Amino acid sequence: MSYSDYLKSSTTVLSLGVTNGILSLYYQKAKVNPLIESEKEFILRTYEDLYDKYKVLDYSTADSLLHALCAIGEWKKALKVLDDIKMSSTPSHSAYSTLIGTLFKCNKEKEAMNFIQRSLADLRPLQHYAYKQWIEYYERKYKTKGTILKHLDKICLHISANFTLITKETADEIRNKYVSSGWKADYTKITQDSGQCVSCNSSLDCLKISNEEFKLLQNDIKNKLIVGSDLFLKTSPKELSAFIKFVDATAPYDVVLDALNIAYAVRNGSHIQKMALLRKVVDYFDRKNKKMLLLGRKHMLKWHRKTMEYLMGKTSSFFTEDISQDDPFFLTAAILSGPNTDIVSKDLLRGHRFVLKDEKLKQIFQKWQWQHQWKVFTARNTIIKPPLQFTPCAQKNDNGWHLPYEKINNDEKGFLHDGIPDYDSWLCLRSKVAR
């Protein structure tokens, strides 16, 4: 602070870099102590001077200015700055959450709720500050425990509807508010096989995809992966046409097998070992009388001939060119096949969630993946793991809520990189009186 005072007094014109630094410093200071009048005046004067000089601000300057304006409650001016950021880029998570938190702090609920939707549309889930101010707004506005609980329920519904993984800090905040309102609140674990809460013994539900939701996903996959440019990156129109004709002729399938992905579950094994694993998986589903599509690449046809002939005899099979991206084929075949088709792959499919720009479609795809993806693991024995029997997102049951949170210090055992929250870090909220 002393150095910033020196800079302001030593020159009449501050560079943009120095100005941004001072604005950021004031924002950080305001988290601990209220700014004094001269600091508030600096932020307001900087706002006026910058717009007099530049009309439209660059991303970095606008971001620093927005945070500083929020630090002194100047939310109307911060809205103008956010519009400038939107002209050239997408506002940061912090920009959205700081503005939303400031709106709640200034008792502007309607405006805050509007910007929550805008932040979600820009794929910017809320940070802790926004949740904290949202909770405190309800505590200021409502005095009875019952009314506060009813509005805290809205926050949990938001977390649930958007498949949000909250921070431990936010989980602490929510837990404390429910405890002070007379509820039981425990940090707990979810049993991986059944989805049962260790604390209250209730189980998470499987949130099935409706026919209408699946149709939306199916149509978007057709447009994005077939009609659009994504699949053409490493394939030819001729191969694509042949694939679509093949699917039309042979679908629907019960299971689509990502052959190469399954085979390479044997990391350092020979082709013989890879083929043996692939055969185990095909035999597993064959014993269940499942109709299978085996999707691989053409170089696999050079692997052990008799085993390949055996696999192709048990399945419908399609082999893409070696330079093609087989994942889009794999997903397209499964989703075009229909809502009852499962997939077998350890691939996380995160890239394909990204292709789905619409947040609702991402959530539908995520639910579909959880409910239809089998995975193959090899350790001492081959394990063919079925899809989840529950949906691992925030859920409400008759007696309360279960909310997943992200551990502060994520290690290898922390947040799983398969799109599934850690089974060890959930918050169980339940009423002491059964309802």
C-alpha positions as CSV (number, residue, x, y, z in Angstrom):
1,M,0.0,0.0,0.0
2,S,2.9,2.3,0.8
3,Y,4.4,1.6,-2.6
4,S,1.1,2.3,-4.4
5,D,0.9,5.6,-2.6
6,Y,4.4,6.5,-3.7
7,L,3.6,5.6,-7.3
8,K,0.5,7.8,-7.3
9,S,2.4,10.7,-5.8
10,S,5.5,10.4,-8.0
11,T,3.8,10.9,-11.4
12,T,0.8,12.6,-12.9
13,V,0.1,9.9,-15.4
14,L,0.1,6.3,-14.4
15,S,0.7,3.6,-17.0
16,L,-2.1,1.1,-17.6
17,G,0.1,-1.6,-16.0
18,V,0.6,0.3,-12.8
19,T,-3.1,1.4,-12.8
20,N,-4.2,-2.3,-13.1
21,G,-1.8,-3.2,-10.3
22,I,-3.2,-0.6,-7.9
23,L,-6.8,-1.6,-8.8
24,S,-6.0,-5.2,-8.1
25,L,-4.3,-4.3,-4.8
26,Y,-7.3,-2.3,-3.6
27,Y,-9.6,-5.2,-4.5
28,Q,-7.4,-7.6,-2.4
29,K,-7.2,-5.1,0.5
30,A,-11.0,-4.7,0.6
31,K,-11.4,-8.4,1.3
32,V,-9.7,-7.7,4.7
33,N,-10.4,-4.0,5.6
34,P,-12.7,-1.4,4.1
35,L,-11.0,1.0,1.7
36,I,-10.5,4.6,2.9
37,E,-12.0,7.5,1.0
38,S,-8.9,8.4,-1.0
39,E,-8.7,4.8,-2.3
40,K,-12.4,4.8,-3.2
41,E,-11.9,8.1,-5.0
42,F,-8.9,6.7,-6.9
43,I,-11.1,3.8,-8.2
44,L,-13.9,6.2,-9.3
45,R,-11.5,8.7,-10.9
46,T,-9.8,5.9,-12.7
47,Y,-13.1,4.6,-14.1
48,E,-13.9,8.1,-15.4
49,D,-10.4,8.7,-16.8
50,L,-10.2,5.4,-18.5
51,Y,-13.5,5.8,-20.3
52,D,-12.7,9.4,-21.3
53,K,-9.4,8.2,-22.9
54,Y,-10.2,4.8,-24.3
55,K,-14.0,4.4,-24.7
56,V,-13.6,0.6,-24.7
57,L,-11.2,-1.1,-22.4
58,D,-9.0,-4.1,-23.0
59,Y,-9.7,-7.3,-21.2
60,S,-7.0,-7.1,-18.5
61,T,-7.9,-3.5,-17.5
62,A,-11.6,-4.1,-17.6
63,D,-11.2,-7.2,-15.3
64,S,-9.1,-5.2,-12.8
65,L,-11.5,-2.3,-12.8
66,L,-14.6,-4.5,-12.4
67,H,-13.2,-6.1,-9.3
68,A,-12.2,-2.8,-7.8
69,L,-15.6,-1.3,-8.5
70,C,-17.3,-4.2,-6.8
71,A,-15.0,-3.7,-3.8
72,I,-16.7,-0.4,-3.2
73,G,-20.2,-1.5,-4.2
74,E,-20.4,0.3,-7.5
75,W,-22.3,-2.4,-9.2
76,K,-23.9,-0.3,-12.0
77,K,-20.5,0.8,-13.2
78,A,-19.3,-2.8,-13.0
79,L,-22.1,-3.8,-15.3
80,K,-20.8,-1.5,-18.0
81,V,-17.3,-2.9,-17.6
82,L,-18.6,-6.4,-17.9
83,D,-20.2,-5.5,-21.2
84,D,-16.8,-4.3,-22.4
85,I,-15.2,-7.6,-21.4
86,K,-18.0,-9.4,-23.4
87,M,-17.1,-7.5,-26.5
88,S,-13.7,-9.2,-26.8
89,S,-13.8,-12.3,-24.6
90,T,-15.7,-14.3,-22.0
91,P,-15.6,-12.8,-18.5
92,S,-13.6,-14.8,-16.0
93,H,-15.1,-17.0,-13.3
94,S,-14.0,-14.4,-10.8
95,A,-15.5,-11.5,-12.7
96,Y,-18.9,-13.1,-12.8
97,S,-18.9,-14.4,-9.2
98,T,-17.5,-11.1,-7.8
99,L,-20.3,-9.1,-9.6
100,I,-23.0,-11.6,-8.6
101,G,-21.8,-11.5,-5.0
102,T,-21.7,-7.7,-5.0
103,L,-25.3,-7.6,-6.3
104,F,-26.5,-9.8,-3.5
105,K,-24.5,-7.7,-1.0
106,C,-26.3,-4.7,-2.4
107,N,-29.7,-6.5,-2.0
108,K,-30.2,-6.7,-5.8
109,E,-31.5,-10.2,-6.0
110,K,-33.3,-9.9,-9.3
111,E,-30.1,-8.6,-11.0
112,A,-28.0,-11.2,-9.3
113,M,-30.2,-14.1,-10.5
114,N,-30.1,-12.8,-14.0
115,F,-26.3,-12.8,-14.0
116,I,-26.2,-16.3,-12.5
117,Q,-27.9,-17.4,-15.7
118,R,-25.5,-15.4,-17.8
119,S,-22.5,-16.9,-16.0
120,L,-23.8,-20.4,-16.6
121,A,-24.5,-19.7,-20.2
122,D,-20.8,-18.7,-20.5
123,L,-19.7,-21.9,-18.7
124,R,-18.6,-20.0,-15.6
125,P,-20.0,-21.9,-12.5
126,L,-20.2,-19.8,-9.3
127,Q,-17.2,-19.4,-7.0
128,H,-17.4,-19.3,-3.2
129,Y,-17.8,-15.5,-2.9
130,A,-21.1,-15.6,-4.9
131,Y,-22.5,-18.4,-2.8
132,K,-21.4,-16.8,0.5
133,Q,-23.1,-13.5,-0.4
134,W,-26.2,-15.3,-1.7
135,I,-26.6,-17.1,1.6
136,E,-26.0,-13.9,3.6
137,Y,-28.6,-12.1,1.6
138,Y,-31.3,-14.6,2.6
139,E,-30.1,-14.3,6.2
140,R,-30.5,-10.5,6.1
141,K,-33.8,-10.6,4.4
142,Y,-35.6,-13.3,6.3
143,K,-35.8,-13.8,10.0
144,T,-37.5,-17.1,10.7
145,K,-35.5,-20.4,10.4
146,G,-38.3,-22.0,8.2
147,T,-38.2,-19.2,5.7
148,I,-34.4,-19.1,5.6
149,L,-34.4,-22.9,5.0
150,K,-36.9,-22.6,2.2
151,H,-34.5,-20.1,0.4
152,L,-31.4,-22.1,1.2
153,D,-33.2,-24.9,-0.6
154,K,-33.1,-22.7,-3.8
155,I,-29.3,-22.6,-3.6
156,C,-29.1,-26.4,-3.3
157,L,-31.5,-26.7,-6.2
158,H,-29.2,-24.5,-8.3
159,I,-26.2,-26.8,-7.4
160,S,-28.2,-29.8,-8.3
161,A,-29.7,-28.5,-11.5
162,N,-26.2,-27.5,-12.8
163,F,-24.3,-30.6,-11.7
164,T,-22.1,-28.3,-9.7
165,L,-19.1,-29.5,-7.6
166,I,-18.9,-26.9,-4.9
167,T,-15.7,-26.0,-3.0
168,K,-15.1,-27.2,0.6
169,E,-15.3,-23.6,1.7
170,T,-18.8,-23.3,0.2
171,A,-19.8,-26.7,1.7
172,D,-18.7,-25.4,5.1
173,E,-20.8,-22.3,4.7
174,I,-23.9,-24.3,3.7
175,R,-23.3,-26.8,6.5
176,N,-23.1,-24.1,9.1
177,K,-26.3,-22.4,8.0
178,Y,-28.3,-25.7,8.1
179,V,-26.9,-26.6,11.5
180,S,-27.8,-23.2,12.9
181,S,-31.3,-23.8,11.5
182,G,-31.6,-27.1,13.5
183,W,-30.6,-29.6,10.9
184,K,-28.1,-32.5,11.0
185,A,-25.2,-31.9,8.7
186,D,-22.4,-34.4,8.2
187,Y,-19.4,-34.8,5.9
188,T,-19.8,-38.3,4.5
189,K,-19.0,-40.9,1.8
190,I,-21.1,-42.4,-0.9
191,T,-20.8,-46.1,-1.5
192,Q,-19.5,-46.5,-5.0
193,D,-21.5,-49.6,-6.0
194,S,-24.9,-48.7,-4.5
195,G,-24.8,-44.9,-4.1
196,Q,-25.7,-45.2,-0.4
197,C,-24.8,-42.5,2.0
198,V,-22.6,-43.8,4.9
199,S,-24.1,-41.2,7.2
200,C,-27.9,-41.5,6.7
201,N,-28.1,-44.8,4.8
202,S,-30.3,-43.4,2.1
203,S,-29.3,-43.8,-1.5
204,L,-28.8,-41.4,-4.4
205,D,-31.3,-41.9,-7.2
206,C,-30.6,-42.7,-10.9
207,L,-31.9,-39.6,-12.7
208,K,-33.1,-41.2,-16.0
209,I,-32.9,-39.3,-19.2
210,S,-36.4,-38.6,-20.7
211,N,-37.2,-39.5,-24.3
212,E,-37.4,-35.8,-25.1
213,E,-33.9,-35.2,-23.6
214,F,-32.4,-38.1,-25.6
215,K,-33.9,-36.8,-28.8
216,L,-32.3,-33.4,-28.2
217,L,-28.9,-35.2,-27.6
218,Q,-29.4,-37.4,-30.7
219,N,-30.2,-34.4,-32.9
220,D,-27.3,-32.4,-31.7
221,I,-24.9,-35.3,-32.2
222,K,-26.1,-35.6,-35.7
223,N,-25.6,-31.9,-36.4
224,K,-22.3,-31.5,-34.6
225,L,-20.5,-34.8,-35.4
226,I,-22.0,-35.7,-38.8
227,V,-23.3,-32.6,-40.5
228,G,-20.8,-30.3,-38.8
229,S,-17.0,-30.0,-39.1
230,D,-15.9,-31.9,-36.1
231,L,-15.8,-35.4,-37.6
232,F,-14.3,-34.2,-40.9
233,L,-11.1,-33.1,-39.2
234,K,-9.5,-36.6,-39.7
235,T,-11.8,-38.5,-42.0
236,S,-13.2,-38.4,-45.5
237,P,-16.7,-37.9,-46.8
238,K,-16.5,-41.3,-48.4
239,E,-15.6,-43.1,-45.1
240,L,-18.3,-41.1,-43.3
241,S,-20.9,-42.0,-45.8
242,A,-20.0,-45.7,-45.6
243,F,-20.2,-45.5,-41.8
244,I,-23.7,-44.0,-41.8
245,K,-24.9,-46.6,-44.3
246,F,-23.4,-49.3,-42.1
247,V,-25.1,-48.0,-38.9
248,D,-28.5,-47.6,-40.7
249,A,-28.2,-51.3,-41.9
250,T,-27.0,-52.9,-38.6
251,A,-28.4,-50.8,-35.7
252,P,-29.8,-50.9,-33.1
253,Y,-27.1,-52.4,-30.9
254,D,-27.2,-53.3,-27.2
255,V,-23.5,-52.5,-26.8
256,V,-20.9,-50.5,-28.8
257,L,-17.3,-51.6,-28.1
258,D,-14.4,-49.2,-28.4
259,A,-12.1,-52.0,-29.5
260,L,-8.7,-50.2,-29.4
261,N,-9.5,-48.5,-26.0
262,I,-10.4,-51.9,-24.5
263,A,-7.4,-53.6,-26.0
264,Y,-5.0,-51.0,-24.6
265,A,-6.3,-51.6,-21.1
266,V,-3.4,-54.1,-21.2
267,R,-0.9,-51.3,-21.2
268,N,2.4,-52.9,-22.0
269,G,1.0,-56.2,-23.3
270,S,1.6,-57.9,-26.6
271,H,-1.0,-58.0,-29.4
272,I,-1.8,-61.5,-28.3
273,Q,-2.6,-60.2,-24.8
274,K,-4.6,-57.3,-26.1
275,M,-6.6,-59.6,-28.3
276,A,-7.2,-61.9,-25.4
277,L,-8.7,-59.1,-23.4
278,L,-10.9,-58.0,-26.3
279,R,-12.1,-61.6,-26.7
280,K,-13.0,-61.7,-22.9
281,V,-15.1,-58.6,-23.2
282,V,-16.9,-59.8,-26.4
283,D,-17.5,-63.2,-24.7
284,Y,-18.9,-61.5,-21.6
285,F,-21.6,-59.7,-23.6
286,D,-22.1,-62.6,-25.9
287,R,-23.1,-64.8,-22.9
288,K,-25.7,-62.1,-22.1
289,N,-27.0,-62.4,-25.7
290,K,-26.2,-58.8,-26.5
291,K,-26.0,-57.5,-30.0
292,M,-22.6,-55.8,-30.3
293,L,-20.9,-53.3,-32.6
294,L,-17.1,-53.7,-32.5
295,L,-15.6,-50.4,-33.7
296,G,-11.8,-50.4,-34.3
297,R,-9.1,-49.2,-36.7
298,K,-7.9,-50.9,-39.8
299,H,-4.4,-51.7,-38.5
300,M,-6.1,-54.0,-36.0
301,L,-7.0,-56.3,-38.9
302,K,-3.3,-57.2,-39.0
303,W,-3.5,-58.6,-35.5
304,H,-3.9,-62.3,-34.8
305,R,-6.1,-63.4,-37.8
306,K,-8.1,-66.2,-36.1
307,T,-8.9,-64.1,-33.1
308,M,-10.0,-61.3,-35.3
309,E,-12.2,-63.6,-37.3
310,Y,-13.7,-65.0,-34.1
311,L,-14.5,-61.4,-32.8
312,M,-16.0,-60.3,-36.1
313,G,-18.2,-63.5,-36.2
314,K,-19.6,-62.5,-32.8
315,T,-20.3,-58.9,-33.6
316,S,-21.1,-56.3,-36.3
317,S,-17.8,-54.7,-36.9
318,F,-16.5,-51.5,-38.6
319,F,-12.9,-50.5,-38.9
320,T,-12.0,-46.8,-39.6
321,E,-8.9,-45.6,-41.4
322,D,-5.9,-45.4,-39.1
323,I,-5.8,-41.6,-39.3
324,S,-9.5,-41.2,-38.5
325,Q,-10.7,-40.1,-35.1
326,D,-12.6,-43.2,-34.0
327,D,-14.2,-41.6,-30.9
328,P,-16.7,-39.6,-32.8
329,F,-17.6,-42.7,-34.8
330,F,-18.0,-44.6,-31.6
331,L,-20.2,-42.1,-29.9
332,T,-22.2,-41.4,-33.0
333,A,-23.0,-45.1,-33.5
334,A,-24.1,-45.5,-29.9
335,I,-26.3,-42.5,-29.8
336,L,-27.8,-43.0,-33.2
337,S,-28.5,-46.6,-32.2
338,G,-31.0,-45.4,-29.6
339,P,-31.6,-44.7,-25.8
340,N,-31.0,-48.3,-24.7
341,T,-27.5,-48.7,-26.2
342,D,-24.5,-49.0,-23.8
343,I,-20.8,-48.2,-24.6
344,V,-17.6,-49.9,-23.4
345,S,-14.6,-47.6,-23.1
346,K,-12.4,-46.1,-20.4
347,D,-12.2,-42.9,-22.4
348,L,-13.4,-40.0,-20.3
349,L,-15.1,-38.4,-23.4
350,R,-14.5,-34.9,-22.0
351,G,-13.7,-33.6,-25.4
352,H,-17.2,-34.5,-26.6
353,R,-18.8,-32.8,-23.7
354,F,-16.9,-29.7,-24.8
355,V,-18.3,-30.0,-28.3
356,L,-21.7,-29.6,-26.9
357,K,-21.8,-25.9,-26.3
358,D,-25.3,-25.8,-24.8
359,E,-25.1,-26.4,-21.0
360,K,-28.3,-28.4,-20.9
361,L,-27.0,-30.8,-23.6
362,K,-23.7,-31.2,-21.6
363,Q,-25.7,-32.3,-18.6
364,I,-27.9,-34.7,-20.7
365,F,-24.7,-36.2,-22.2
366,Q,-23.1,-36.5,-18.8
367,K,-26.1,-38.3,-17.4
368,W,-26.2,-40.6,-20.5
369,Q,-22.5,-41.4,-20.1
370,W,-22.9,-42.2,-16.4
371,Q,-25.9,-44.5,-17.1
372,H,-24.5,-46.3,-20.2
373,Q,-20.7,-46.5,-20.0
374,W,-19.1,-49.8,-19.1
375,K,-15.3,-49.8,-18.2
376,V,-12.7,-52.5,-18.4
377,F,-9.9,-52.7,-15.9
378,T,-7.0,-55.1,-15.7
379,A,-5.0,-55.8,-12.6
380,R,-4.7,-59.3,-11.3
381,N,-8.1,-60.1,-12.9
382,T,-10.1,-58.6,-15.7
383,I,-12.9,-56.4,-14.2
384,I,-15.8,-55.3,-16.5
385,K,-17.4,-52.6,-14.5
386,P,-21.1,-51.8,-15.3
387,P,-22.5,-48.2,-15.5
388,L,-23.4,-46.4,-12.4
389,Q,-26.7,-47.3,-10.8
390,F,-27.1,-43.8,-9.5
391,T,-26.5,-40.2,-10.6
392,P,-23.5,-38.7,-8.7
393,C,-24.8,-35.1,-8.5
394,A,-26.4,-33.1,-5.8
395,Q,-29.8,-34.6,-5.0
396,K,-32.7,-34.1,-2.6
397,N,-34.7,-36.9,-1.0
398,D,-37.6,-36.9,1.4
399,N,-35.4,-36.0,4.4
400,G,-32.7,-33.7,3.0
401,W,-29.8,-33.1,0.6
402,H,-26.6,-34.7,-0.5
403,L,-24.1,-32.3,-2.1
404,P,-20.7,-33.3,-3.6
405,Y,-17.8,-31.0,-2.9
406,E,-14.2,-30.7,-4.0
407,K,-11.5,-31.3,-1.5
408,I,-9.2,-28.5,-0.7
409,N,-6.0,-30.5,-1.3
410,N,-6.8,-32.8,-4.2
411,D,-4.3,-35.6,-4.4
412,E,-4.4,-38.8,-6.6
413,K,-7.2,-40.0,-4.4
414,G,-9.1,-36.7,-4.6
415,F,-11.2,-35.5,-7.5
416,L,-11.5,-38.3,-10.0
417,H,-10.7,-37.4,-13.5
418,D,-13.6,-39.3,-15.0
419,G,-16.3,-36.7,-14.6
420,I,-17.5,-38.3,-11.3
421,P,-17.1,-36.4,-8.0
422,D,-15.0,-38.1,-5.3
423,Y,-17.1,-40.6,-3.4
424,D,-15.3,-39.6,-0.2
425,S,-16.4,-35.9,-0.2
426,W,-20.1,-35.4,0.2
427,L,-22.2,-33.2,2.5
428,C,-25.3,-34.9,4.0
429,L,-28.0,-32.5,5.2
430,R,-31.1,-33.8,6.8
431,S,-33.9,-32.6,9.0
432,K,-34.0,-33.8,12.6
433,V,-37.7,-34.3,12.2
434,A,-38.7,-36.7,9.4
435,R,-41.1,-35.1,6.9
